[in-house]
Amino acid sequence: MIAIIAGSFILWFITERFWPRIFDPWQYWCLTDNIITAVAQSWPLYLYGLAITVIILRRAGYLDSDDKVSLINIYSSVMAGIIEEIGYRCIFIFTSMISIILLKQLIPGIVTWYYNTIFFITDIVTLGLMHNTIYGFPEIFMAAALSANIAFRDGHKYQETLGLLNAWFIGLYLLQIMLTKGLVIAILVHTIYDLTIDFTKYFYDHTGVKTNLSYIER
């Protein structure tokens, strides 16, 4: 993942020499002056992480699992927040833009129809809460952002159907945060969400139930 991100930045650097300002990876770095408040405002996501973890743990039954939150768990959560956000909410948007621009040269009508359909479906399933975001940014940029989020979703295929749906919606939520509050905030929110799952599992295990968490981990 780190290698792919590095390669994508190299591609951006080269492209920038010949096609300046097509994409600015630092444009949405931090859009708020109060980072703590911006992160705290995502408390519904942390509460969701806690609730869905407990529900899944209860449904999973009595299976054996580790009874502690190790440094590896914490490291994995922090790295997932950093790497996945820099990738899927930043530089992979650029690589998706390049792919979409090239495809538009080959099959413009089909590409336009496909992404208009994706816009419409996303707007419907998010109950219009992302309407201004979906239709308020340049079409190519938003098409690429949603494509990157589909790749983020597909990276959670090992979590089966529930995990795929969860990753897709969480990715949309983090995309909204990145575009309105900044990438730094998205990184912190993603990290806290993953840590919430880790520590909820830890405390749940210590109530006497031993189980595995398989659907909503990072």
Secondary structure by P-SEA (a helix, b strand, c coil): caaaaaaaaaaaaaaaacccccccccccccccccaaaaaaaaaaaaaaaaaaaaaaaaaacbbbbbccccaaaaaaaaaaaaaaaaacccaaaaaaaaaaaaaaaccaaaaaaaaaaaaaaaaaaacccaaaaaaaccaaaaaaaaaaaaaaaaaaccccaaaaaaaaaaaaaaaaaaacccaaaaaaaaaaaaaaaaaaaaaaaaccbbbbbccccc
